[in-house]
Amino acid sequence: MLEQNSTTGTAPAGDSDVADQDDHVRTIFAILEGEHEADLLLHNLNILDVHSETVYPGSLLVHGDRIIALNPDEEIVRVRETFDGEGLYAIPGLIDAHLHFESQLAHPAAFGEAIVPSGTTTVFGETLDFASAAGDEAVAAAEALFADHEKLPYRLYAFAPGKKSTPEVTEAMLAMEPVIGLGELAHLSYMTGNAEDFRKSALGRARAGVVNCHWGVTSLSDMLLNYMPAIGVDNNHDVWNEADIEKSIRYGLNTQIKFGVGSPEVIRTMLRAIVKRRWPAENFQLCADNISVNRVLRQGHIDWVISLAIEMGMPPITAIKMGTLYTARSFHKDRDLGSLSPGRFADIVLTDSLSKINPRYVFKGGQLVAKDRKLVAEVDIDYSVLAKQPKPGLADLRVDQLELTPIEISTDGTQAKVLLFDVYGRGHLKFAQEIWVPFRDGAVVPEYEGALLNRISVVQRYADGERHTVNGLFKGVSIDRGAVSTFWPAPKAYFVSVGTDPAEIHGNLQQLDALVGGCIVTEDGEAKATLPLDFYGVMADMNLAELVEATRSIDDALAKLGNHNEGEAVVNKLLTLFISLDRFGFMK
């Protein structure tokens, strides 16, 4: 392991580090003596102290990017700038404990445009699908993605991939800024003892500050569930209900309650369980996992789930601590984040209520970055180096490969057994199941439980020998005509297409194959809406407004074809299917 100081847990300081710190401590002392100017005084506040769980009237003194004093003597202190807090509540900047950038389809700057006005000032982000999609270019791509992270209006702490990439990529990324640990270790391959996963676990233990996991509570035996906590994993976000949560906290894992995936009732179920069982809130953190920018703009981010927790019966300060202090502690960052105390970053949210978070002003490091749910200034970061050229692979795809062939036909010839896929998040066991449907005139009738269902085709993009396809029926998109297709390259290059007719699906796939990646809606072979994902097929080369317009155009086009959508944008719903398609063995 890295050589560490036995008392601080940090690498030994060099002479230049000591000189810098000598200057820093002298400056702070001089400011508090009134001899030097501080940068900012925020006054006329009602400050939430998450440590004592009290609110007190006062002011915060900021120098550089950190708070250096509570209620400073204004007759002594000298400041360059003052800010009137208007009597608003000052709470710590909100923290997302676990987020996949790729699932938002937005690059870090575009995503910041959505989350920062909601009060989020720190994100702990996974990059595993991005690295997997970049393949041999993963290390260079990650360097480009992180190059200007300090310009973002929020703090980014990232993780090297714990799955879907080679150990070499993981090791290289562990050495990068702002990577602080190993992300989302795999949870199924340990049943057979995958050598690459063991290597990544070893790298995490030797070189990472924090190790995350997708624990596998729904799929592993009780004996194998010991593996992750036994090797020192810190955080787990793989909980879906009361029983999962109880196991996670019993095994000593910091347990992240996710609200960005699954049906809207999933987050309510988990929050109700915490309130009902009176589990100590210090066990829990809040995370989106996967969430669309559309949903953030419509509903909110961490601010929304804090308010929802309060609605479910949790005391307001307790709920706020789950989205601030307890998250910071779970990553060993509470000396920097999670409270409004001297020495912490001046990441501050001013809200007019503690029971329903309404960010009026948002500060990152003492700089005002958002006001009344809008960014103060545009973030100027150029990610265009990440854009790639399309590599089509479906030239030889035939319509007959997309036909729905029965798994089995009943003895009387009136029914056919087929696969039914559901939207990921309604329950792992229901993601794919075999069902009986009517069979007439030698063809499957896509009708189940009184409802007509669309067809779904899962199609390998680059055939290695015979092209792999899986055809079935689908719950989640319901169109009367036309087709919609999405592509996701990680960890395997596959398309998912939904529609009513194999020929329409075939034509739609051919059009999407001409792009790096993305989503296309067609009717009678004509493209009605297109969302290109030019960054390795997982991110859009767009600002927030452009991305929102593109994703909403997909929903609008599908609505005209008969679909009624609630919750996440359809493109985000379809892309989450790839997680389960891989997990449950539907991709080669």
C-alpha positions as CSV (number, residue, x, y, z in Angstrom):
1,M,0.0,0.0,0.0
2,L,1.0,3.6,-0.3
3,E,3.2,4.9,2.5
4,Q,1.0,6.9,4.8
5,N,1.3,9.1,7.9
6,S,0.2,6.9,10.8
7,T,-1.9,9.7,12.4
8,T,-3.4,11.5,9.4
9,G,-3.7,8.7,6.9
10,T,-2.1,10.9,4.2
11,A,1.1,10.8,2.3
12,P,4.1,12.5,4.1
13,A,4.3,16.2,3.3
14,G,7.3,17.7,1.4
15,D,9.0,21.0,2.2
16,S,7.0,22.9,-0.4
17,D,3.8,21.5,1.1
18,V,4.9,22.7,4.6
19,A,5.7,26.2,3.2
20,D,2.3,26.4,1.6
21,Q,0.6,25.4,4.8
22,D,2.7,27.9,6.8
23,D,1.5,30.7,4.5
24,H,-2.1,29.4,4.9
25,V,-2.2,29.3,8.6
26,R,-0.6,32.7,9.0
27,T,-3.1,34.2,6.6
28,I,-6.1,32.7,8.5
29,F,-4.7,34.1,11.8
30,A,-4.2,37.5,10.2
31,I,-7.8,37.6,8.9
32,L,-9.2,36.7,12.2
33,E,-7.1,39.4,13.8
34,G,-8.5,41.9,11.3
35,E,-5.1,42.4,9.7
36,H,-5.9,40.9,6.3
37,E,-9.1,40.9,4.2
38,A,-11.3,37.8,3.9
39,D,-13.0,37.2,0.5
40,L,-16.7,37.0,1.5
41,L,-19.0,37.6,4.4
42,L,-22.5,36.0,4.1
43,H,-24.7,37.6,6.8
44,N,-28.3,37.7,7.8
45,L,-28.6,33.9,7.7
46,N,-30.4,31.2,9.7
47,I,-27.6,28.6,9.8
48,L,-28.3,24.9,10.1
49,D,-25.7,23.2,12.3
50,V,-25.9,19.6,11.3
51,H,-23.7,18.5,14.2
52,S,-25.9,19.8,17.0
53,E,-29.1,19.7,14.8
54,T,-29.9,23.3,15.6
55,V,-30.6,26.4,13.7
56,Y,-29.0,29.7,14.8
57,P,-29.0,33.3,13.3
58,G,-25.6,34.3,12.2
59,S,-23.0,34.8,9.4
60,L,-20.3,32.9,7.7
61,L,-16.8,34.2,6.8
62,V,-15.2,32.8,3.7
63,H,-11.6,33.0,2.4
64,G,-10.4,31.2,-0.6
65,D,-12.9,28.4,-1.1
66,R,-13.5,27.6,2.6
67,I,-15.4,28.8,5.6
68,I,-13.0,30.2,8.1
69,A,-15.3,31.7,10.8
70,L,-18.8,31.5,12.3
71,N,-20.4,34.8,13.4
72,P,-17.1,36.8,13.0
73,D,-16.9,40.1,14.9
74,E,-17.9,42.5,12.1
75,E,-16.2,45.4,13.9
76,I,-12.9,43.6,13.5
77,V,-13.2,41.6,10.3
78,R,-12.3,43.1,6.9
79,V,-13.9,41.7,3.8
80,R,-13.8,42.3,0.0
81,E,-17.4,41.4,-0.5
82,T,-20.6,41.0,1.6
83,F,-23.8,39.0,0.7
84,D,-27.1,39.6,2.3
85,G,-28.7,36.2,3.0
86,E,-32.2,37.7,3.4
87,G,-32.9,35.7,6.5
88,L,-32.9,32.5,4.5
89,Y,-31.8,29.1,5.9
90,A,-28.2,28.2,5.1
91,I,-27.6,24.5,4.7
92,P,-24.6,22.6,3.4
93,G,-24.3,22.0,-0.3
94,L,-26.2,18.8,-1.3
95,I,-24.3,15.7,-2.3
96,D,-25.2,12.9,-4.7
97,A,-23.5,9.8,-3.3
98,H,-23.6,7.7,-6.5
99,L,-24.2,8.7,-10.1
100,H,-23.4,7.3,-13.5
101,F,-22.6,10.2,-15.9
102,E,-23.3,8.1,-19.0
103,S,-26.9,7.3,-17.9
104,Q,-27.8,11.0,-18.0
105,L,-26.4,11.2,-21.6
106,A,-24.9,14.5,-20.6
107,H,-21.3,15.4,-20.3
108,P,-20.3,16.8,-16.9
109,A,-20.8,20.5,-17.8
110,A,-24.2,19.9,-19.3
111,F,-25.3,17.8,-16.3
112,G,-24.1,20.6,-14.0
113,E,-26.5,23.0,-15.7
114,A,-29.3,20.7,-14.5
115,I,-28.2,19.7,-10.9
116,V,-26.5,22.8,-9.5
117,P,-29.5,25.0,-9.5
118,S,-31.2,22.3,-7.5
119,G,-28.6,22.8,-4.7
120,T,-26.2,19.9,-5.6
121,T,-22.7,21.0,-5.1
122,T,-20.9,17.6,-5.0
123,V,-21.2,14.5,-7.1
124,F,-19.5,11.1,-6.5
125,G,-19.5,9.8,-10.1
126,E,-19.0,6.4,-11.8
127,T,-17.4,6.3,-15.2
128,L,-17.5,2.5,-15.9
129,D,-19.8,2.6,-19.0
130,F,-17.8,5.5,-20.4
131,A,-14.5,3.7,-20.0
132,S,-16.0,0.5,-21.3
133,A,-17.4,2.2,-24.4
134,A,-14.0,3.9,-25.1
135,G,-12.3,0.5,-25.1
136,D,-8.6,0.9,-26.0
137,E,-8.9,4.7,-25.7
138,A,-10.4,4.5,-22.2
139,V,-7.5,6.1,-20.3
140,A,-7.1,9.0,-22.8
141,A,-10.8,9.5,-22.9
142,A,-11.0,9.7,-19.1
143,E,-8.2,12.2,-19.0
144,A,-10.1,14.4,-21.5
145,L,-13.4,14.0,-19.6
146,F,-11.7,15.1,-16.3
147,A,-9.3,17.7,-17.8
148,D,-11.2,20.8,-16.6
149,H,-13.2,19.4,-13.8
150,E,-12.3,22.3,-11.5
151,K,-14.2,24.6,-13.8
152,L,-17.4,22.8,-13.1
153,P,-19.9,24.5,-10.8
154,Y,-19.9,21.5,-8.5
155,R,-17.3,19.2,-7.0
156,L,-16.6,16.0,-8.9
157,Y,-15.1,13.0,-7.2
158,A,-14.8,10.1,-9.6
159,F,-14.1,6.4,-9.4
160,A,-12.1,4.0,-11.5
161,P,-14.2,1.3,-13.0
162,G,-14.7,-1.8,-10.9
163,K,-16.2,-3.7,-13.8
164,K,-16.7,-3.6,-17.6
165,S,-13.0,-2.6,-18.1
166,T,-9.6,-4.2,-17.9
167,P,-7.5,-4.1,-14.7
168,E,-5.0,-2.0,-16.6
169,V,-7.6,0.7,-17.3
170,T,-8.7,0.6,-13.6
171,E,-5.1,0.9,-12.4
172,A,-4.4,3.9,-14.7
173,M,-7.6,5.7,-13.7
174,L,-6.9,5.2,-10.0
175,A,-3.8,7.5,-10.5
176,M,-5.9,10.3,-12.0
177,E,-7.5,13.4,-10.5
178,P,-10.3,13.6,-9.4
179,V,-10.5,9.8,-9.0
180,I,-10.7,8.9,-5.3
181,G,-11.4,5.2,-5.3
182,L,-12.7,2.1,-7.0
183,G,-16.2,2.1,-8.3
184,E,-19.0,-0.4,-8.3
185,L,-17.3,-3.7,-8.1
186,A,-19.2,-6.5,-10.0
187,H,-21.5,-8.6,-7.9
188,L,-22.2,-11.8,-9.9
189,S,-18.8,-12.9,-11.2
190,Y,-17.6,-13.7,-7.6
191,M,-19.8,-16.8,-7.7
192,T,-17.1,-18.3,-9.9
193,G,-14.1,-16.3,-8.9
194,N,-13.3,-14.1,-11.9
195,A,-9.5,-13.4,-12.0
196,E,-9.9,-9.8,-13.4
197,D,-12.4,-8.9,-10.7
198,F,-10.1,-10.2,-8.0
199,R,-7.3,-8.1,-9.5
200,K,-9.5,-5.0,-9.4
201,S,-10.5,-5.7,-5.8
202,A,-6.8,-6.0,-5.0
203,L,-6.1,-2.6,-6.7
204,G,-8.9,-1.1,-4.8
205,R,-7.5,-2.3,-1.5
206,A,-3.9,-1.3,-2.3
207,R,-4.4,2.1,-4.1
208,A,-7.9,3.4,-3.6
209,G,-9.2,5.5,-0.7
210,V,-12.8,4.3,-1.2
211,V,-14.3,1.2,-2.7
212,N,-17.9,1.0,-3.9
213,C,-20.0,-2.0,-4.7
214,H,-23.2,-3.1,-6.4
215,W,-23.7,-5.7,-3.6
216,G,-26.0,-8.3,-5.3
217,V,-28.4,-8.8,-2.5
218,T,-31.0,-10.0,-4.9
219,S,-28.8,-12.6,-6.5
220,L,-26.1,-13.9,-4.2
221,S,-26.3,-16.5,-1.4
222,D,-26.0,-15.2,2.2
223,M,-22.5,-16.7,2.4
224,L,-21.2,-14.9,-0.7
225,L,-22.8,-11.6,0.5
226,N,-20.0,-11.5,3.1
227,Y,-17.3,-11.1,0.4
228,M,-17.8,-7.4,-0.3
229,P,-17.8,-6.1,3.3
230,A,-15.0,-8.6,4.2
231,I,-12.6,-7.0,1.7
232,G,-13.3,-3.5,2.9
233,V,-16.0,-2.1,0.6
234,D,-17.4,1.2,1.9
235,N,-20.6,1.8,0.1
236,N,-23.6,-0.1,-1.4
237,H,-26.4,1.2,-3.5
238,D,-28.0,-2.2,-4.4
239,V,-31.1,-2.0,-2.2
240,W,-34.7,-2.0,-3.4
241,N,-36.9,-2.7,-0.3
242,E,-37.0,-3.1,3.5
243,A,-35.4,-6.5,3.6
244,D,-32.5,-5.4,1.3
245,I,-31.9,-2.3,3.5
246,E,-31.8,-4.4,6.7
247,K,-29.2,-6.7,5.3
248,S,-27.1,-3.9,4.0
249,I,-26.8,-2.1,7.2
250,R,-26.4,-5.3,9.2
251,Y,-23.4,-6.1,7.1
252,G,-21.9,-2.7,8.0
253,L,-22.3,-1.1,4.6
254,N,-23.0,2.6,4.1
255,T,-26.3,2.2,2.3
256,Q,-27.2,4.6,-0.5
257,I,-30.9,5.1,-1.1
258,K,-31.4,5.6,-4.9
259,F,-34.2,7.5,-6.5
260,G,-33.3,7.8,-10.1
261,V,-34.0,4.2,-11.3
262,G,-37.1,2.1,-11.1
263,S,-40.7,3.0,-10.7
264,P,-41.6,6.1,-8.7
265,E,-42.8,3.9,-5.8
266,V,-39.3,2.4,-5.2
267,I,-37.9,5.4,-3.4
268,R,-41.0,5.9,-1.3
269,T,-40.9,2.2,-0.3
270,M,-37.3,2.6,1.0
271,L,-37.9,5.9,2.8
272,R,-41.0,4.6,4.4
273,A,-39.0,1.5,5.7
274,I,-36.3,3.7,7.2
275,V,-38.9,5.8,9.0
276,K,-41.0,2.8,10.1
277,R,-38.0,0.8,11.4
278,R,-36.4,3.8,13.0
279,W,-33.1,2.8,11.7
280,P,-30.4,5.4,12.5
281,A,-30.2,7.8,9.6
282,E,-26.4,7.9,9.8
283,N,-26.4,4.5,7.9
284,F,-27.9,6.2,4.8
285,Q,-26.9,8.5,2.0
286,L,-29.0,9.7,-1.0
287,C,-28.1,9.0,-4.7
288,A,-29.6,9.3,-8.1
289,D,-27.7,6.3,-9.6
290,N,-29.3,6.9,-13.1
291,I,-31.5,10.0,-13.7
292,S,-32.4,12.0,-16.8
293,V,-31.8,15.7,-17.1
294,N,-35.5,16.0,-18.0
295,R,-36.5,14.5,-14.6
296,V,-34.1,16.8,-12.7
297,L,-35.5,19.9,-14.4
298,R,-39.1,18.8,-13.8
299,Q,-38.7,17.3,-10.3
300,G,-35.4,18.2,-8.8
301,H,-32.4,16.3,-7.7
302,I,-31.2,15.6,-4.1
303,D,-33.4,18.6,-3.0
304,W,-36.4,16.6,-4.2
305,V,-35.6,13.3,-2.4
306,I,-34.8,15.2,0.9
307,S,-38.2,16.9,0.7
308,L,-39.8,13.5,-0.1
309,A,-38.1,11.9,2.9
310,I,-39.6,14.6,5.1
311,E,-43.0,14.0,3.5
312,M,-42.6,10.3,4.4
313,G,-42.2,11.3,8.1
314,M,-38.5,11.9,8.6
315,P,-37.5,15.0,10.6
316,P,-36.2,17.7,8.3
317,I,-32.8,18.0,9.7
318,T,-32.3,14.3,9.7
319,A,-33.3,14.1,6.0
320,I,-30.9,17.0,5.2
321,K,-28.0,15.2,7.0
322,M,-28.6,12.1,4.8
323,G,-27.9,14.3,1.7
324,T,-25.0,16.2,3.3
325,L,-23.0,15.1,6.4
326,Y,-23.7,11.4,6.3
327,T,-22.7,11.2,2.7
328,A,-19.5,13.1,3.3
329,R,-18.7,10.7,6.1
330,S,-19.3,7.7,4.1
331,F,-16.5,8.8,1.7
332,H,-14.2,10.0,4.5
333,K,-14.7,13.6,3.3
334,D,-16.4,15.2,6.3
335,R,-13.4,17.4,7.0
336,D,-14.1,19.0,3.7
337,L,-17.9,18.6,3.0
338,G,-21.2,18.1,4.6
339,S,-21.4,20.9,7.2
340,L,-21.1,24.7,7.6
341,S,-18.1,24.6,9.9
342,P,-14.7,26.3,9.8
343,G,-12.3,24.5,7.5
344,R,-15.0,23.1,5.3
345,F,-15.6,24.1,1.7
346,A,-17.9,27.1,1.4
347,D,-20.5,25.0,-0.5
348,I,-23.7,26.6,0.7
349,V,-27.4,26.5,-0.2
350,L,-29.7,29.2,0.9
351,T,-33.3,28.0,1.0
352,D,-36.5,29.5,2.3
353,S,-37.6,26.3,4.0
354,L,-36.1,23.2,5.7
355,S,-39.1,21.0,5.1
356,K,-39.3,21.6,1.4
357,I,-35.9,22.5,0.0
358,N,-36.1,25.4,-2.4
359,P,-32.6,26.6,-3.4
360,R,-32.6,30.3,-3.8
361,Y,-28.9,30.7,-3.9
362,V,-26.2,28.1,-4.4
363,F,-22.5,28.7,-3.6
364,K,-19.5,26.5,-4.5
365,G,-16.4,27.4,-2.7
366,G,-17.7,30.8,-1.8
367,Q,-18.7,31.6,-5.4
368,L,-22.3,32.2,-6.3
369,V,-23.0,29.6,-9.0
370,A,-26.8,29.5,-9.2
371,K,-29.7,31.8,-8.3
372,D,-33.4,31.0,-8.3
373,R,-32.8,27.6,-10.1
374,K,-30.6,29.0,-12.9
375,L,-26.8,28.9,-13.3
376,V,-25.2,32.4,-12.9
377,A,-22.7,31.8,-15.7
378,E,-22.3,29.3,-18.5
379,V,-19.6,26.7,-18.0
380,D,-17.1,26.9,-20.8
381,I,-15.6,23.5,-21.2
382,D,-14.9,21.9,-24.6
383,Y,-15.4,18.2,-24.7
384,S,-15.5,17.9,-28.5
385,V,-12.2,15.8,-28.6
386,L,-14.4,12.9,-27.3
387,A,-16.6,12.9,-30.4
388,K,-16.0,9.8,-32.6
389,Q,-16.9,8.7,-36.1
390,P,-19.7,6.1,-36.7
391,K,-18.7,2.4,-37.3
392,P,-21.8,0.7,-38.8
393,G,-22.2,-3.0,-38.4
394,L,-25.7,-4.0,-39.6
395,A,-25.2,-4.1,-43.3
396,D,-26.1,-7.8,-43.4
397,L,-29.0,-7.7,-40.9
398,R,-32.1,-9.4,-42.4
399,V,-35.7,-8.7,-41.5
400,D,-36.3,-12.4,-40.8
401,Q,-33.8,-12.2,-38.0
402,L,-36.2,-9.9,-36.2
403,E,-39.2,-12.2,-36.5
404,L,-40.8,-13.4,-33.2
405,T,-40.3,-17.1,-33.2
406,P,-42.1,-19.1,-30.5
407,I,-40.0,-20.9,-27.9
408,E,-42.7,-23.5,-27.7
409,I,-46.2,-24.1,-29.2
410,S,-49.0,-25.6,-27.2
411,T,-50.2,-29.1,-28.1
412,D,-53.5,-27.8,-29.5
413,G,-51.6,-25.2,-31.6
414,T,-53.5,-22.2,-30.2
415,Q,-50.8,-20.7,-27.9
416,A,-47.1,-19.8,-28.2
417,K,-44.5,-19.3,-25.5
418,V,-42.4,-16.2,-25.9
419,L,-40.2,-13.9,-23.9
420,L,-41.7,-10.9,-22.2
421,F,-39.4,-8.1,-21.1
422,D,-40.4,-5.4,-18.6
423,V,-38.8,-2.1,-17.8
424,Y,-35.8,-2.4,-15.5
425,G,-36.6,-1.4,-11.9
426,R,-40.1,-2.9,-11.4
427,G,-38.4,-5.9,-9.8
428,H,-35.4,-8.0,-11.0
429,L,-37.4,-11.2,-11.2
430,K,-39.9,-9.7,-13.6
431,F,-37.4,-8.3,-16.0
432,A,-37.7,-11.3,-18.4
433,Q,-40.1,-14.1,-18.2
434,E,-41.6,-16.7,-20.5
435,I,-45.4,-16.2,-21.1
436,W,-48.1,-17.9,-23.2
437,V,-49.8,-15.7,-25.9
438,P,-52.3,-16.5,-28.7
439,F,-51.0,-18.2,-31.8
440,R,-53.1,-17.9,-35.0
441,D,-52.4,-18.7,-38.6
442,G,-48.9,-19.6,-37.9
443,A,-48.1,-16.3,-36.2
444,V,-47.7,-15.0,-32.7
445,V,-50.5,-12.6,-31.6
446,P,-48.7,-10.0,-29.2
447,E,-51.5,-9.9,-26.7
448,Y,-51.1,-10.6,-23.0
449,E,-53.5,-10.1,-20.1
450,G,-55.9,-8.2,-22.4
451,A,-53.3,-5.8,-23.7
452,L,-51.5,-5.5,-27.0
453,L,-47.8,-5.4,-26.6
454,N,-45.0,-4.1,-28.8
455,R,-42.2,-6.3,-30.1
456,I,-38.7,-5.9,-28.9
457,S,-35.5,-7.0,-30.7
458,V,-32.1,-7.1,-29.0
459,V,-29.5,-7.1,-31.8
460,Q,-25.7,-7.5,-31.7
461,R,-24.1,-4.7,-33.7
462,Y,-20.9,-6.4,-34.8
463,A,-21.4,-10.0,-35.6
464,D,-18.7,-12.5,-34.7
465,G,-19.9,-15.4,-36.8
466,E,-23.7,-15.7,-36.7
467,R,-25.3,-12.4,-35.5
468,H,-26.9,-12.8,-32.1
469,T,-30.5,-11.6,-31.8
470,V,-33.2,-12.0,-29.1
471,N,-36.8,-11.2,-30.0
472,G,-39.8,-11.0,-27.6
473,L,-42.6,-8.8,-26.3
474,F,-42.1,-5.6,-24.3
475,K,-43.8,-3.6,-21.5
476,G,-42.7,0.0,-21.3
477,V,-43.3,1.5,-24.7
478,S,-46.6,1.1,-26.5
479,I,-46.8,2.6,-30.0
480,D,-49.5,1.8,-32.6
481,R,-47.1,2.1,-35.5
482,G,-43.4,3.0,-36.2
483,A,-40.4,2.0,-34.2
484,V,-37.9,3.3,-31.7
485,S,-34.3,2.1,-31.3
486,T,-31.4,2.8,-29.0
487,F,-27.8,1.7,-29.0
488,W,-25.4,1.2,-26.0
489,P,-21.8,0.0,-26.5
490,A,-20.9,-1.0,-22.9
491,P,-19.9,-3.6,-22.1
492,K,-21.1,-5.1,-25.4
493,A,-22.3,-3.3,-28.6
494,Y,-26.0,-4.0,-28.9
495,F,-29.2,-2.3,-30.1
496,V,-32.6,-2.5,-28.6
497,S,-35.5,-1.7,-30.9
498,V,-39.3,-1.6,-30.1
499,G,-42.1,-1.5,-32.6
500,T,-45.0,-3.3,-34.2
501,D,-43.5,-4.6,-37.4
502,P,-40.2,-6.4,-38.1
503,A,-39.7,-4.5,-41.4
504,E,-40.1,-1.1,-39.7
505,I,-37.8,-2.2,-36.9
506,H,-35.2,-3.3,-39.5
507,G,-35.3,0.1,-41.3
508,N,-35.1,2.0,-38.0
509,L,-32.0,0.0,-36.9
510,Q,-30.3,0.7,-40.3
511,Q,-30.7,4.4,-39.7
512,L,-29.4,4.3,-36.1
513,D,-26.4,2.1,-37.3
514,A,-25.2,5.2,-39.3
515,L,-24.6,7.1,-36.0
516,V,-22.0,6.5,-33.3
517,G,-24.9,5.8,-31.0
518,G,-28.1,7.3,-29.7
519,C,-31.9,6.9,-30.3
520,I,-34.1,7.2,-33.4
521,V,-37.9,7.2,-33.8
522,T,-39.3,6.3,-37.3
523,E,-42.6,6.0,-39.0
524,D,-42.9,4.3,-42.4
525,G,-39.1,4.4,-42.6
526,E,-38.9,8.2,-42.0
527,A,-37.0,9.6,-39.0
528,K,-39.3,11.6,-36.8
529,A,-36.8,12.3,-34.0
530,T,-33.1,11.7,-33.5
531,L,-30.8,11.9,-30.5
532,P,-27.2,11.3,-31.4
533,L,-24.7,10.3,-28.8
534,D,-21.4,11.2,-30.4
535,F,-19.1,10.7,-27.4
536,Y,-18.4,6.9,-27.8
537,G,-22.1,6.3,-28.1
538,V,-22.8,7.2,-24.5
539,M,-22.8,11.0,-24.2
540,A,-24.3,13.8,-26.3
541,D,-22.1,16.6,-27.6
542,M,-24.7,19.1,-26.5
543,N,-25.4,21.7,-23.8
544,L,-28.3,21.2,-21.5
545,A,-30.9,23.0,-23.6
546,E,-29.9,21.1,-26.7
547,L,-30.0,17.8,-24.9
548,V,-33.4,18.5,-23.3
549,E,-34.8,19.4,-26.7
550,A,-33.5,16.3,-28.3
551,T,-34.8,13.9,-25.5
552,R,-38.1,15.6,-25.4
553,S,-38.4,15.3,-29.2
554,I,-38.1,11.5,-28.8
555,D,-41.0,11.5,-26.3
556,D,-43.1,13.8,-28.5
557,A,-42.6,11.7,-31.6
558,L,-43.5,8.5,-29.7
559,A,-46.6,10.3,-28.3
560,K,-47.8,10.9,-31.8
561,L,-47.4,7.2,-32.5
562,G,-49.6,6.3,-29.5
563,N,-47.2,6.1,-26.6
564,H,-48.0,7.6,-23.2
565,N,-44.9,8.1,-21.1
566,E,-44.5,8.9,-17.4
567,G,-41.4,9.4,-15.3
568,E,-38.1,9.2,-17.1
569,A,-37.7,10.1,-20.7
570,V,-38.2,7.1,-23.0
571,V,-34.6,7.1,-24.2
572,N,-33.4,6.9,-20.6
573,K,-35.8,4.1,-19.9
574,L,-34.7,2.1,-22.9
575,L,-31.1,2.6,-22.1
576,T,-31.5,1.1,-18.6
577,L,-32.6,-2.1,-20.3
578,F,-29.0,-2.8,-21.3
579,I,-28.0,-3.2,-17.6
580,S,-30.4,-6.1,-17.2
581,L,-29.9,-7.5,-20.6
582,D,-26.2,-7.9,-19.8
583,R,-26.8,-9.0,-16.2
584,F,-29.3,-11.8,-17.1
585,G,-27.3,-13.1,-20.1
586,F,-29.2,-11.8,-23.1
587,M,-26.1,-10.4,-24.7
588,K,-23.2,-12.6,-25.9
